[in-house]
Amino acid sequence: MEDIIKNLPKQVKDRHKENKTFFAKLKKKPPKQLDYIMQELHEEEFERTNCLECANCCKTTGPLFTDKDVDRIAKHFRMKPSKFIDEFLRVDEDNDYVLQSVPCTFLGADNYCSIYEVRPKACREYPHTDRKKFQQISNLTLKNVAICPAAFNIVEEMKRRIKL
């Protein structure tokens, strides 16, 4: 897995133009069955991929925390939401709550998440490859393929299956 993560930036860079063109076409004319195809590709990939072997998303990026996330996680720690925010979060340039630093504070050395049961919505949905109206998040997907080997594989298979 380390080799895959190490080689990912170069692979992404080599395919960036091709991916950008593909997603531009996808946005203009998404296939009728796109959501079903993406669900299938997502499920197939995550039968092969064990996120615990990678955790690159947790090591390199931080999720957005919604107010609901803050309340739920603060409750889990038996602390006031304002104390949770002060201790773990900051407000970014888009005025969203994000982690003060990466890798994620809640990621263990074994790649397990210490707040997995109450983790933020963004973490639960990552890498968002099974999202409805997938064509609407092409910019996000282009970013995620550079972080997540599974997202990279899904996009590569998507380009093979969907001819635009």
Secondary structure as a PSIPRED ss2 file (coil, helix, strand):
# PSIPRED VFORMAT (PSIPRED V4.0)

   1 M C   1.000  0.000  0.000
   2 E H   0.000  1.000  0.000
   3 D H   0.000  1.000  0.000
   4 I H   0.000  1.000  0.000
   5 I H   0.000  1.000  0.000
   6 K H   0.000  1.000  0.000
   7 N H   0.000  1.000  0.000
   8 L H   0.000  1.000  0.000
   9 P H   0.000  1.000  0.000
  10 K H   0.000  1.000  0.000
  11 Q H   0.000  1.000  0.000
  12 V H   0.000  1.000  0.000
  13 K H   0.000  1.000  0.000
  14 D H   0.000  1.000  0.000
  15 R H   0.000  1.000  0.000
  16 H H   0.000  1.000  0.000
  17 K H   0.000  1.000  0.000
  18 E H   0.000  1.000  0.000
  19 N H   0.000  1.000  0.000
  20 K H   0.000  1.000  0.000
  21 T H   0.000  1.000  0.000
  22 F H   0.000  1.000  0.000
  23 F H   0.000  1.000  0.000
  24 A H   0.000  1.000  0.000
  25 K H   0.000  1.000  0.000
  26 L H   0.000  1.000  0.000
  27 K H   0.000  1.000  0.000
  28 K H   0.000  1.000  0.000
  29 K C   1.000  0.000  0.000
  30 P C   1.000  0.000  0.000
  31 P C   1.000  0.000  0.000
  32 K C   1.000  0.000  0.000
  33 Q C   1.000  0.000  0.000
  34 L H   0.000  1.000  0.000
  35 D H   0.000  1.000  0.000
  36 Y H   0.000  1.000  0.000
  37 I H   0.000  1.000  0.000
  38 M H   0.000  1.000  0.000
  39 Q H   0.000  1.000  0.000
  40 E H   0.000  1.000  0.000
  41 L H   0.000  1.000  0.000
  42 H H   0.000  1.000  0.000
  43 E H   0.000  1.000  0.000
  44 E H   0.000  1.000  0.000
  45 E H   0.000  1.000  0.000
  46 F H   0.000  1.000  0.000
  47 E H   0.000  1.000  0.000
  48 R H   0.000  1.000  0.000
  49 T C   1.000  0.000  0.000
  50 N C   1.000  0.000  0.000
  51 C H   0.000  1.000  0.000
  52 L H   0.000  1.000  0.000
  53 E H   0.000  1.000  0.000
  54 C C   1.000  0.000  0.000
  55 A C   1.000  0.000  0.000
  56 N H   0.000  1.000  0.000
  57 C H   0.000  1.000  0.000
  58 C H   0.000  1.000  0.000
  59 K H   0.000  1.000  0.000
  60 T H   0.000  1.000  0.000
  61 T C   1.000  0.000  0.000
  62 G C   1.000  0.000  0.000
  63 P C   1.000  0.000  0.000
  64 L E   0.000  0.000  1.000
  65 F E   0.000  0.000  1.000
  66 T C   1.000  0.000  0.000
  67 D H   0.000  1.000  0.000
  68 K H   0.000  1.000  0.000
  69 D H   0.000  1.000  0.000
  70 V H   0.000  1.000  0.000
  71 D H   0.000  1.000  0.000
  72 R H   0.000  1.000  0.000
  73 I H   0.000  1.000  0.000
  74 A H   0.000  1.000  0.000
  75 K H   0.000  1.000  0.000
  76 H H   0.000  1.000  0.000
  77 F C   1.000  0.000  0.000
  78 R C   1.000  0.000  0.000
  79 M C   1.000  0.000  0.000
  80 K C   1.000  0.000  0.000
  81 P H   0.000  1.000  0.000
  82 S H   0.000  1.000  0.000
  83 K H   0.000  1.000  0.000
  84 F H   0.000  1.000  0.000
  85 I H   0.000  1.000  0.000
  86 D H   0.000  1.000  0.000
  87 E H   0.000  1.000  0.000
  88 F H   0.000  1.000  0.000
  89 L E   0.000  0.000  1.000
  90 R E   0.000  0.000  1.000
  91 V E   0.000  0.000  1.000
  92 D C   1.000  0.000  0.000
  93 E C   1.000  0.000  0.000
  94 D C   1.000  0.000  0.000
  95 N C   1.000  0.000  0.000
  96 D C   1.000  0.000  0.000
  97 Y E   0.000  0.000  1.000
  98 V E   0.000  0.000  1.000
  99 L E   0.000  0.000  1.000
 100 Q C   1.000  0.000  0.000
 101 S C   1.000  0.000  0.000
 102 V C   1.000  0.000  0.000
 103 P C   1.000  0.000  0.000
 104 C C   1.000  0.000  0.000
 105 T C   1.000  0.000  0.000
 106 F C   1.000  0.000  0.000
 107 L E   0.000  0.000  1.000
 108 G C   1.000  0.000  0.000
 109 A C   1.000  0.000  0.000
 110 D C   1.000  0.000  0.000
 111 N C   1.000  0.000  0.000
 112 Y C   1.000  0.000  0.000
 113 C E   0.000  0.000  1.000
 114 S C   1.000  0.000  0.000
 115 I C   1.000  0.000  0.000
 116 Y H   0.000  1.000  0.000
 117 E H   0.000  1.000  0.000
 118 V H   0.000  1.000  0.000
 119 R C   1.000  0.000  0.000
 120 P C   1.000  0.000  0.000
 121 K H   0.000  1.000  0.000
 122 A H   0.000  1.000  0.000
 123 C H   0.000  1.000  0.000
 124 R H   0.000  1.000  0.000
 125 E H   0.000  1.000  0.000
 126 Y C   1.000  0.000  0.000
 127 P C   1.000  0.000  0.000
 128 H C   1.000  0.000  0.000
 129 T C   1.000  0.000  0.000
 130 D C   1.000  0.000  0.000
 131 R C   1.000  0.000  0.000
 132 K C   1.000  0.000  0.000
 133 K C   1.000  0.000  0.000
 134 F H   0.000  1.000  0.000
 135 Q H   0.000  1.000  0.000
 136 Q H   0.000  1.000  0.000
 137 I H   0.000  1.000  0.000
 138 S H   0.000  1.000  0.000
 139 N H   0.000  1.000  0.000
 140 L H   0.000  1.000  0.000
 141 T H   0.000  1.000  0.000
 142 L H   0.000  1.000  0.000
 143 K H   0.000  1.000  0.000
 144 N H   0.000  1.000  0.000
 145 V C   1.000  0.000  0.000
 146 A C   1.000  0.000  0.000
 147 I C   1.000  0.000  0.000
 148 C C   1.000  0.000  0.000
 149 P H   0.000  1.000  0.000
 150 A H   0.000  1.000  0.000
 151 A H   0.000  1.000  0.000
 152 F H   0.000  1.000  0.000
 153 N H   0.000  1.000  0.000
 154 I H   0.000  1.000  0.000
 155 V H   0.000  1.000  0.000
 156 E H   0.000  1.000  0.000
 157 E H   0.000  1.000  0.000
 158 M H   0.000  1.000  0.000
 159 K H   0.000  1.000  0.000
 160 R H   0.000  1.000  0.000
 161 R H   0.000  1.000  0.000
 162 I C   1.000  0.000  0.000
 163 K C   1.000  0.000  0.000
 164 L C   1.000  0.000  0.000
